[in-house]
């Protein structure tokens, strides 16, 4: 039973304008996900599963296998558009992956132990992996107890456009609900959800798709994906979101979710203009000796 890190790396990067999962940002050509895996190893994770698209699998294996594979057990899963459809016809105009919950579902044959889920293009900070790893080890025998690393909304935005965030309702350290907002941006001292026209304070807790889960989640993902396909499968850009699945599980009494607070400030490559900040922040962390100049040497 090896604590596993699942890295969701099958996104199209439409807002970024390219393959941001493999865009070098470190002084020795490292990607953001290199730093995430490095931090996860320091936090005691023993295995990493990369969820990728078929068209980038070979490049992932060549590049990451050569530098990460010597430090942690590594596996790859392809998020095929046809995966887990169970007879549902693939809409001919569908090109976009089905979303983060589907990306997690396709790992069901590759993950049989407590696991954490992250995005490949988000830098979360070492503390995030430490609290996720500690939680998974402490609750390994409780199959319905999950957790989420909670970030303050103000620490998770970019100056270059809107971001998608799951805004959380927290009661006594437990996640009571989470609503996915696909376009949040700053509005003075507050933050506005553009489509729902809701306002949130800067200290609102949001999900950055950093979850500590158990294999029991796969049955819920499977059944809810069937419901999603029945309701929205014909829409070419509809997405099956992991926070929405967890929210439904909470409301049905199928799981409890601890909210693990973190003071870390997120940075990532949502837009091409974000890259300069990411490169600068990582250079600063290297100068402060938080990371070696060459991670894997």
N, C-alpha and C positions, 0 to 999 in steps of 0.2 A: 504494500500500500504506500506508494510514493506520492507525496504531495506534488501536484501537477499544476503548471501554469499553462493556460490556454490563451494564445495570442491570436486575436482576430485580425487577419491581414489580407482579407479578400476584397476590400473596398475598391471602388473605381477611381477615387480621387477626382471627382468631377469638379468640385470647387477649387481644388488645388491646381488642376491642370496637368496632372501627371501621376506617376507611381510614387506617391509620397512615402509608402512603406519602406522603400529602398533608396531614399534620397539621403546622401551622406551629410551629416551635420557635425560629426566629431572630428577632432584634429587628425585622426588616423583613418578617416573615412567611415566611421561608425554611423549606423542608423539610430534613430530613437529607440527602436526595439532592442538594439544591442544593450543599451543602458538599462532597459527594463529587465532583460534576462540576467544581466550582471547583478542588479539589485536583488532579483529573486533568488539567485544562487546564494548571495550573502544572507538572505532571510531563511535559508534552509530548504528551498524548493529543489526537488531532485529530478524533475522531468519537465520538458516543455513540448507542447503540441502547437504547431503553427497551422492555422486555417488559412488556406490560400486559394486562389483561382487556378484552374488547370493551366492557363496560359503563362503563369509566372512561377509554377511549381519548380521547374527545372532550374531556373535562376536562383530561387530561394535555396534549393538544395546545394547548388554549387557554391554560392557565396556564404551562406550561413553555416552550412555543414562543415565547411573548411575551418571556420573560426569559432563557432559555438559548440559544435559537436564533440570537441575534445574536452569540454568542461561540464556538460550536462547531457543526460539522455534526451534525444531529440526525435520527434515524429512529425509527420506532415499529413494533413487531411485536406482534400479539395472540396470546396463549397460549390458543387455543381448545381446549376439551376434546376436540374431534374431530381436532385436528391430529396428523399423523404416525401415526395409528392403522393406516393401510394395510389397511383391511378389517376390523380387529378391531371388534366391536360395542361401542358405548359403553353401559356399564351404566346402566339408567334412573335408578338412585338416585345416580349420581355427580354431585356438585356441586363438590367441591374440586378445584383444579388438580392436575395430575399430579406436581408437584414441580420442584425446581431443575434436574434433568437434562433434563426435558422442556422447561422454559422455555428452557434453552440450546439444545436441539435445534431449536426452532421458529425460531431465528435463522439457520439454515443458509443461507437464500437472501439474508440481509441482511449477512452477515459473510464477507469473503474475504481477511482480513488477520489478523496476530497480534492477539489481543484479551485483555482482562482481564474477569473476571466478578465482580460484587459484588451484595449485597442492597441494596435501596432504603432499608431502615429501619435500617441499621447505620452508625454513625459509626466510621470506621477510622483516621483521622489521616493527615496529609499524607505522612508517611514511607512509609506503605503504598503509596500511588500512585507515589511516587518509585522504590521498589525494583521494583515491578511494571513500570513503564515502562522502566526501565533494562534489566531482564532481556529484555523483548520486543525492544528494539532490538538488544541484543547477540546474540540467538539467532534472529533473524528467518529465517535460512536453514536452521535445524534444525527440521524439521517435527514431530519426535517428542519434542522437549525442552520440557517444561512446567515450571511453577513454582507454588508456593503460598506466600502470606504466612503465616508461622507465629506464632500468638499464644500467650502463656502463659495457661493455663486460668484462673488467678486474676484475669486482667485482662479476662475476657469473661463474667462472671456478673452476675446482678441479685439484689437483695435481696428481690424480690417474687415469686419462683417459680423453677421449673426452666427450663432452656434446652436447646436442641438443639445439639450440637457434634460435629464429627468428630474423634475422638481419634486422634492420629497416632503412628506408629512411625517414628523418624528414625534413619538410619544414615549417618554421615559426610556430613551435610548433604543427604542424599537421602531422599525419602519412601519408606519401605519398605512402608507400609500405613496405611490409615485406616479406622476403624470408626465409623459414625454412631450416636450415642447421642441418643435423642430427649428425654431428661429427665434433666439433670444439675443438681444443686444442692449447696450447701455442706453439709458434715458435719464440724463442727469445723474443723481445719486442712486437711482433705482435702475431696474432692468425690466425691459418690456418683452413679452412674448408677442411677436408680430402677428401671428395668425389668430391666437386666442385673445389678444389685446389685454392680457393680464400684466400687472406690475408686481415685481418681487424686490425685497430688500437685498442688499449685498451679502448679508449673512444667511440668506436662505440656503438650506442644505440641498445639494444636487448630486445626482448620480453621474459619475464619469465612466460608467460601464466597468467598474472595478468591483467584482463580486467574489465572494467566497461561497462556493456551492458544493453540493453533494451529488453523487450519481442519481439520487432520487429525482432530481430536476428533469431528467430526460423523459420520463413518462408524461410529465406536465407539458413539456415542450412539444412532444408528439401530438397530444390531444388538442392543445391550443393551436398548433399549426394547422391542423385539419379544420378547426373553426375559422381561423384566419383565411384559409383558402376559400372556404365556402362563402365568406362575407366579402373578401377583397381580392381574391386571387386573380380576377380578371383585369385588375388595374395595373398598368405597366410599371408604375413606380411605387406602389404600396409596399411598405416595409413591416416586417414582423420583428418588433422591438423586444429585447430582453427585459428592460424595466417593466414593460407592460405585462409580460408573462409573470414576473415576480409579483407585481401588484395584484394580479388575478389570484395567484396562489395564496397571498396573504388574506384576501377577502374571502376565499373559500376555506380558510383554516387549514391549508395544506402545508404551510411553512411559516416559521417565524424568521425575522431578519434583524439581526443586531446592526446598528449603525455605528461604525467604528470611526470616530472623529480623526481627522488629520489636518494639520496646519499647513500642509504642503501647498505650494502654488503650482498649478498646472501650466504647462506650455506645450504647444503642439503645432502641427502643420495643417490647419484647416484650409488656409489660403496660402498662395505662393508668397505673399508679402510677409507671412509669419516666419519664414525660414531664417531671416536675419536675426530675429530675436532668439530663436532656438539655438543657432550657432553661437551667439554671444553668451547666452545663459550657460551652455555646456562648457564653453571656454572658461567662463568664470569658475564653474565648479571644478574644472581641471586645475586651474591656477590655485584654488583653495585646497588642493590635494584630496578632494572628495572622490575623484576618479583618476586612475592612471592615464597618461597621455595615449597609451595604446592599451585598450581594454583587455585584449585576449593574448597578449605576448608576455 
